[in-house]
Amino acid sequence: MSSLSNQQIDLQLEDLAGWQRDGNSIVKSYHFSDFIEAMSFMNQAAFYAEALEHHPEWSNTYNVVDVRLTTHDTGGITSLDIRLAKRMEHIIQPKTF
């Protein structure tokens, strides 16, 4: 797998609200109403990350989850980072029934 070009990254970030480029990573901070919601988000994202075999750098402080995605093998941002970011965005979308 190869790193995406700057143009490819910029194009993908247009569809990822709140995600920003930071060097060879993309980053976002998620804010939740409480610790339980933050942990629920992390648990859901963890299952998808494991399925992709692509694990985020992230931290949690009470109701905030800071996420950094990069592909260490390539030293840059790849489609795996974009896929995981999109999945995280899907997790936080309001559910309609």
Phi and psi in radians as a Rosetta constraint file:
Dihedral C 1 N 2 CA 2 C 2 CIRCULARHARMONIC -1.956 0.35
Dihedral N 2 CA 2 C 2 N 3 CIRCULARHARMONIC 2.761 0.35
Dihedral C 2 N 3 CA 3 C 3 CIRCULARHARMONIC -1.170 0.35
Dihedral N 3 CA 3 C 3 N 4 CIRCULARHARMONIC 2.630 0.35
Dihedral C 3 N 4 CA 4 C 4 CIRCULARHARMONIC -1.360 0.35
Dihedral N 4 CA 4 C 4 N 5 CIRCULARHARMONIC 2.691 0.35
Dihedral C 4 N 5 CA 5 C 5 CIRCULARHARMONIC -1.298 0.35
Dihedral N 5 CA 5 C 5 N 6 CIRCULARHARMONIC 2.849 0.35
Dihedral C 5 N 6 CA 6 C 6 CIRCULARHARMONIC -0.989 0.35
Dihedral N 6 CA 6 C 6 N 7 CIRCULARHARMONIC -0.721 0.35
Dihedral C 6 N 7 CA 7 C 7 CIRCULARHARMONIC -1.119 0.35
Dihedral N 7 CA 7 C 7 N 8 CIRCULARHARMONIC -0.757 0.35
Dihedral C 7 N 8 CA 8 C 8 CIRCULARHARMONIC -1.095 0.35
Dihedral N 8 CA 8 C 8 N 9 CIRCULARHARMONIC -0.735 0.35
Dihedral C 8 N 9 CA 9 C 9 CIRCULARHARMONIC -1.113 0.35
Dihedral N 9 CA 9 C 9 N 10 CIRCULARHARMONIC -0.845 0.35
Dihedral C 9 N 10 CA 10 C 10 CIRCULARHARMONIC -1.021 0.35
Dihedral N 10 CA 10 C 10 N 11 CIRCULARHARMONIC -0.719 0.35
Dihedral C 10 N 11 CA 11 C 11 CIRCULARHARMONIC -1.109 0.35
Dihedral N 11 CA 11 C 11 N 12 CIRCULARHARMONIC -0.770 0.35
Dihedral C 11 N 12 CA 12 C 12 CIRCULARHARMONIC -1.155 0.35
Dihedral N 12 CA 12 C 12 N 13 CIRCULARHARMONIC -0.665 0.35
Dihedral C 12 N 13 CA 13 C 13 CIRCULARHARMONIC -1.174 0.35
Dihedral N 13 CA 13 C 13 N 14 CIRCULARHARMONIC -0.382 0.35
Dihedral C 13 N 14 CA 14 C 14 CIRCULARHARMONIC -1.047 0.35
Dihedral N 14 CA 14 C 14 N 15 CIRCULARHARMONIC -0.527 0.35
Dihedral C 14 N 15 CA 15 C 15 CIRCULARHARMONIC -1.690 0.35
Dihedral N 15 CA 15 C 15 N 16 CIRCULARHARMONIC 0.099 0.35
Dihedral C 15 N 16 CA 16 C 16 CIRCULARHARMONIC -2.115 0.35
Dihedral N 16 CA 16 C 16 N 17 CIRCULARHARMONIC 1.531 0.35
Dihedral C 16 N 17 CA 17 C 17 CIRCULARHARMONIC -0.995 0.35
Dihedral N 17 CA 17 C 17 N 18 CIRCULARHARMONIC 2.238 0.35
Dihedral C 17 N 18 CA 18 C 18 CIRCULARHARMONIC 1.494 0.35
Dihedral N 18 CA 18 C 18 N 19 CIRCULARHARMONIC -0.212 0.35
Dihedral C 18 N 19 CA 19 C 19 CIRCULARHARMONIC -1.411 0.35
Dihedral N 19 CA 19 C 19 N 20 CIRCULARHARMONIC 2.423 0.35
Dihedral C 19 N 20 CA 20 C 20 CIRCULARHARMONIC -2.334 0.35
Dihedral N 20 CA 20 C 20 N 21 CIRCULARHARMONIC 2.686 0.35
Dihedral C 20 N 21 CA 21 C 21 CIRCULARHARMONIC -1.458 0.35
Dihedral N 21 CA 21 C 21 N 22 CIRCULARHARMONIC 2.393 0.35
Dihedral C 21 N 22 CA 22 C 22 CIRCULARHARMONIC -2.404 0.35
Dihedral N 22 CA 22 C 22 N 23 CIRCULARHARMONIC 1.604 0.35
Dihedral C 22 N 23 CA 23 C 23 CIRCULARHARMONIC 1.140 0.35
Dihedral N 23 CA 23 C 23 N 24 CIRCULARHARMONIC -2.165 0.35
Dihedral C 23 N 24 CA 24 C 24 CIRCULARHARMONIC -1.646 0.35
Dihedral N 24 CA 24 C 24 N 25 CIRCULARHARMONIC 0.456 0.35
Dihedral C 24 N 25 CA 25 C 25 CIRCULARHARMONIC -2.390 0.35
Dihedral N 25 CA 25 C 25 N 26 CIRCULARHARMONIC 2.852 0.35
Dihedral C 25 N 26 CA 26 C 26 CIRCULARHARMONIC -2.023 0.35
Dihedral N 26 CA 26 C 26 N 27 CIRCULARHARMONIC 2.496 0.35
Dihedral C 26 N 27 CA 27 C 27 CIRCULARHARMONIC -2.359 0.35
Dihedral N 27 CA 27 C 27 N 28 CIRCULARHARMONIC 2.669 0.35
Dihedral C 27 N 28 CA 28 C 28 CIRCULARHARMONIC -2.782 0.35
Dihedral N 28 CA 28 C 28 N 29 CIRCULARHARMONIC 2.573 0.35
Dihedral C 28 N 29 CA 29 C 29 CIRCULARHARMONIC -1.918 0.35
Dihedral N 29 CA 29 C 29 N 30 CIRCULARHARMONIC 2.223 0.35
Dihedral C 29 N 30 CA 30 C 30 CIRCULARHARMONIC -1.803 0.35
Dihedral N 30 CA 30 C 30 N 31 CIRCULARHARMONIC 2.330 0.35
Dihedral C 30 N 31 CA 31 C 31 CIRCULARHARMONIC -1.999 0.35
Dihedral N 31 CA 31 C 31 N 32 CIRCULARHARMONIC 2.236 0.35
Dihedral C 31 N 32 CA 32 C 32 CIRCULARHARMONIC -2.074 0.35
Dihedral N 32 CA 32 C 32 N 33 CIRCULARHARMONIC 2.971 0.35
Dihedral C 32 N 33 CA 33 C 33 CIRCULARHARMONIC -1.283 0.35
Dihedral N 33 CA 33 C 33 N 34 CIRCULARHARMONIC -0.445 0.35
Dihedral C 33 N 34 CA 34 C 34 CIRCULARHARMONIC -2.823 0.35
Dihedral N 34 CA 34 C 34 N 35 CIRCULARHARMONIC 3.123 0.35
Dihedral C 34 N 35 CA 35 C 35 CIRCULARHARMONIC -1.094 0.35
Dihedral N 35 CA 35 C 35 N 36 CIRCULARHARMONIC -0.711 0.35
Dihedral C 35 N 36 CA 36 C 36 CIRCULARHARMONIC -1.083 0.35
Dihedral N 36 CA 36 C 36 N 37 CIRCULARHARMONIC -0.746 0.35
Dihedral C 36 N 37 CA 37 C 37 CIRCULARHARMONIC -1.124 0.35
Dihedral N 37 CA 37 C 37 N 38 CIRCULARHARMONIC -0.697 0.35
Dihedral C 37 N 38 CA 38 C 38 CIRCULARHARMONIC -1.088 0.35
Dihedral N 38 CA 38 C 38 N 39 CIRCULARHARMONIC -0.773 0.35
Dihedral C 38 N 39 CA 39 C 39 CIRCULARHARMONIC -1.193 0.35
Dihedral N 39 CA 39 C 39 N 40 CIRCULARHARMONIC -0.637 0.35
Dihedral C 39 N 40 CA 40 C 40 CIRCULARHARMONIC -1.071 0.35
Dihedral N 40 CA 40 C 40 N 41 CIRCULARHARMONIC -0.794 0.35
Dihedral C 40 N 41 CA 41 C 41 CIRCULARHARMONIC -1.014 0.35
Dihedral N 41 CA 41 C 41 N 42 CIRCULARHARMONIC -0.838 0.35
Dihedral C 41 N 42 CA 42 C 42 CIRCULARHARMONIC -1.094 0.35
Dihedral N 42 CA 42 C 42 N 43 CIRCULARHARMONIC -0.702 0.35
Dihedral C 42 N 43 CA 43 C 43 CIRCULARHARMONIC -1.112 0.35
Dihedral N 43 CA 43 C 43 N 44 CIRCULARHARMONIC -0.783 0.35
Dihedral C 43 N 44 CA 44 C 44 CIRCULARHARMONIC -1.116 0.35
Dihedral N 44 CA 44 C 44 N 45 CIRCULARHARMONIC -0.775 0.35
Dihedral C 44 N 45 CA 45 C 45 CIRCULARHARMONIC -1.134 0.35
Dihedral N 45 CA 45 C 45 N 46 CIRCULARHARMONIC -0.599 0.35
Dihedral C 45 N 46 CA 46 C 46 CIRCULARHARMONIC -1.098 0.35
Dihedral N 46 CA 46 C 46 N 47 CIRCULARHARMONIC -0.681 0.35
Dihedral C 46 N 47 CA 47 C 47 CIRCULARHARMONIC -1.115 0.35
Dihedral N 47 CA 47 C 47 N 48 CIRCULARHARMONIC -0.726 0.35
Dihedral C 47 N 48 CA 48 C 48 CIRCULARHARMONIC -1.213 0.35
Dihedral N 48 CA 48 C 48 N 49 CIRCULARHARMONIC -0.722 0.35
Dihedral C 48 N 49 CA 49 C 49 CIRCULARHARMONIC -1.044 0.35
Dihedral N 49 CA 49 C 49 N 50 CIRCULARHARMONIC -0.735 0.35
Dihedral C 49 N 50 CA 50 C 50 CIRCULARHARMONIC -1.116 0.35
Dihedral N 50 CA 50 C 50 N 51 CIRCULARHARMONIC -0.716 0.35
Dihedral C 50 N 51 CA 51 C 51 CIRCULARHARMONIC -1.095 0.35
Dihedral N 51 CA 51 C 51 N 52 CIRCULARHARMONIC -0.609 0.35
Dihedral C 51 N 52 CA 52 C 52 CIRCULARHARMONIC -1.410 0.35
Dihedral N 52 CA 52 C 52 N 53 CIRCULARHARMONIC -0.228 0.35
Dihedral C 52 N 53 CA 53 C 53 CIRCULARHARMONIC 0.964 0.35
Dihedral N 53 CA 53 C 53 N 54 CIRCULARHARMONIC 0.762 0.35
Dihedral C 53 N 54 CA 54 C 54 CIRCULARHARMONIC -2.483 0.35
Dihedral N 54 CA 54 C 54 N 55 CIRCULARHARMONIC 1.873 0.35
Dihedral C 54 N 55 CA 55 C 55 CIRCULARHARMONIC -1.867 0.35
Dihedral N 55 CA 55 C 55 N 56 CIRCULARHARMONIC 2.353 0.35
Dihedral C 55 N 56 CA 56 C 56 CIRCULARHARMONIC -1.336 0.35
Dihedral N 56 CA 56 C 56 N 57 CIRCULARHARMONIC 2.773 0.35
Dihedral C 56 N 57 CA 57 C 57 CIRCULARHARMONIC -1.650 0.35
Dihedral N 57 CA 57 C 57 N 58 CIRCULARHARMONIC 2.067 0.35
Dihedral C 57 N 58 CA 58 C 58 CIRCULARHARMONIC -2.625 0.35
Dihedral N 58 CA 58 C 58 N 59 CIRCULARHARMONIC 2.800 0.35
Dihedral C 58 N 59 CA 59 C 59 CIRCULARHARMONIC -2.506 0.35
Dihedral N 59 CA 59 C 59 N 60 CIRCULARHARMONIC 2.749 0.35
Dihedral C 59 N 60 CA 60 C 60 CIRCULARHARMONIC -2.254 0.35
Dihedral N 60 CA 60 C 60 N 61 CIRCULARHARMONIC 2.308 0.35
Dihedral C 60 N 61 CA 61 C 61 CIRCULARHARMONIC -2.285 0.35
Dihedral N 61 CA 61 C 61 N 62 CIRCULARHARMONIC 1.865 0.35
Dihedral C 61 N 62 CA 62 C 62 CIRCULARHARMONIC 0.876 0.35
Dihedral N 62 CA 62 C 62 N 63 CIRCULARHARMONIC -1.715 0.35
Dihedral C 62 N 63 CA 63 C 63 CIRCULARHARMONIC -1.877 0.35
Dihedral N 63 CA 63 C 63 N 64 CIRCULARHARMONIC 0.234 0.35
Dihedral C 63 N 64 CA 64 C 64 CIRCULARHARMONIC -2.058 0.35
Dihedral N 64 CA 64 C 64 N 65 CIRCULARHARMONIC 2.329 0.35
Dihedral C 64 N 65 CA 65 C 65 CIRCULARHARMONIC -2.087 0.35
Dihedral N 65 CA 65 C 65 N 66 CIRCULARHARMONIC 2.041 0.35
Dihedral C 65 N 66 CA 66 C 66 CIRCULARHARMONIC -1.695 0.35
Dihedral N 66 CA 66 C 66 N 67 CIRCULARHARMONIC 2.227 0.35
Dihedral C 66 N 67 CA 67 C 67 CIRCULARHARMONIC -2.108 0.35
Dihedral N 67 CA 67 C 67 N 68 CIRCULARHARMONIC 2.387 0.35
Dihedral C 67 N 68 CA 68 C 68 CIRCULARHARMONIC -2.280 0.35
Dihedral N 68 CA 68 C 68 N 69 CIRCULARHARMONIC 2.168 0.35
Dihedral C 68 N 69 CA 69 C 69 CIRCULARHARMONIC -2.058 0.35
Dihedral N 69 CA 69 C 69 N 70 CIRCULARHARMONIC 2.284 0.35
Dihedral C 69 N 70 CA 70 C 70 CIRCULARHARMONIC -2.728 0.35
Dihedral N 70 CA 70 C 70 N 71 CIRCULARHARMONIC 2.779 0.35
Dihedral C 70 N 71 CA 71 C 71 CIRCULARHARMONIC -1.897 0.35
Dihedral N 71 CA 71 C 71 N 72 CIRCULARHARMONIC 1.792 0.35
Dihedral C 71 N 72 CA 72 C 72 CIRCULARHARMONIC -1.072 0.35
Dihedral N 72 CA 72 C 72 N 73 CIRCULARHARMONIC -0.598 0.35
Dihedral C 72 N 73 CA 73 C 73 CIRCULARHARMONIC -1.052 0.35
Dihedral N 73 CA 73 C 73 N 74 CIRCULARHARMONIC -0.553 0.35
Dihedral C 73 N 74 CA 74 C 74 CIRCULARHARMONIC -1.811 0.35
Dihedral N 74 CA 74 C 74 N 75 CIRCULARHARMONIC -0.205 0.35
Dihedral C 74 N 75 CA 75 C 75 CIRCULARHARMONIC 1.250 0.35
Dihedral N 75 CA 75 C 75 N 76 CIRCULARHARMONIC 0.417 0.35
Dihedral C 75 N 76 CA 76 C 76 CIRCULARHARMONIC -2.791 0.35
Dihedral N 76 CA 76 C 76 N 77 CIRCULARHARMONIC -2.858 0.35
Dihedral C 76 N 77 CA 77 C 77 CIRCULARHARMONIC -1.714 0.35
Dihedral N 77 CA 77 C 77 N 78 CIRCULARHARMONIC 2.246 0.35
Dihedral C 77 N 78 CA 78 C 78 CIRCULARHARMONIC -2.141 0.35
Dihedral N 78 CA 78 C 78 N 79 CIRCULARHARMONIC 3.128 0.35
Dihedral C 78 N 79 CA 79 C 79 CIRCULARHARMONIC -1.088 0.35
Dihedral N 79 CA 79 C 79 N 80 CIRCULARHARMONIC -0.454 0.35
Dihedral C 79 N 80 CA 80 C 80 CIRCULARHARMONIC -1.119 0.35
Dihedral N 80 CA 80 C 80 N 81 CIRCULARHARMONIC -0.694 0.35
Dihedral C 80 N 81 CA 81 C 81 CIRCULARHARMONIC -1.123 0.35
Dihedral N 81 CA 81 C 81 N 82 CIRCULARHARMONIC -0.744 0.35
Dihedral C 81 N 82 CA 82 C 82 CIRCULARHARMONIC -1.144 0.35
Dihedral N 82 CA 82 C 82 N 83 CIRCULARHARMONIC -0.763 0.35
Dihedral C 82 N 83 CA 83 C 83 CIRCULARHARMONIC -1.054 0.35
Dihedral N 83 CA 83 C 83 N 84 CIRCULARHARMONIC -0.762 0.35
Dihedral C 83 N 84 CA 84 C 84 CIRCULARHARMONIC -1.187 0.35
Dihedral N 84 CA 84 C 84 N 85 CIRCULARHARMONIC -0.699 0.35
Dihedral C 84 N 85 CA 85 C 85 CIRCULARHARMONIC -1.079 0.35
Dihedral N 85 CA 85 C 85 N 86 CIRCULARHARMONIC -0.746 0.35
Dihedral C 85 N 86 CA 86 C 86 CIRCULARHARMONIC -1.112 0.35
Dihedral N 86 CA 86 C 86 N 87 CIRCULARHARMONIC -0.677 0.35
Dihedral C 86 N 87 CA 87 C 87 CIRCULARHARMONIC -1.148 0.35
Dihedral N 87 CA 87 C 87 N 88 CIRCULARHARMONIC -0.715 0.35
Dihedral C 87 N 88 CA 88 C 88 CIRCULARHARMONIC -1.061 0.35
Dihedral N 88 CA 88 C 88 N 89 CIRCULARHARMONIC -0.711 0.35
Dihedral C 88 N 89 CA 89 C 89 CIRCULARHARMONIC -1.114 0.35
Dihedral N 89 CA 89 C 89 N 90 CIRCULARHARMONIC -0.681 0.35
Dihedral C 89 N 90 CA 90 C 90 CIRCULARHARMONIC -1.106 0.35
Dihedral N 90 CA 90 C 90 N 91 CIRCULARHARMONIC -0.687 0.35
Dihedral C 90 N 91 CA 91 C 91 CIRCULARHARMONIC -1.066 0.35
Dihedral N 91 CA 91 C 91 N 92 CIRCULARHARMONIC -0.678 0.35
Dihedral C 91 N 92 CA 92 C 92 CIRCULARHARMONIC -1.490 0.35
Dihedral N 92 CA 92 C 92 N 93 CIRCULARHARMONIC -0.115 0.35
Dihedral C 92 N 93 CA 93 C 93 CIRCULARHARMONIC -1.161 0.35
Dihedral N 93 CA 93 C 93 N 94 CIRCULARHARMONIC 2.439 0.35
Dihedral C 93 N 94 CA 94 C 94 CIRCULARHARMONIC -1.055 0.35
Dihedral N 94 CA 94 C 94 N 95 CIRCULARHARMONIC 2.437 0.35
Dihedral C 94 N 95 CA 95 C 95 CIRCULARHARMONIC -1.546 0.35
Dihedral N 95 CA 95 C 95 N 96 CIRCULARHARMONIC 2.313 0.35
Dihedral C 95 N 96 CA 96 C 96 CIRCULARHARMONIC -2.031 0.35
Dihedral N 96 CA 96 C 96 N 97 CIRCULARHARMONIC 2.389 0.35
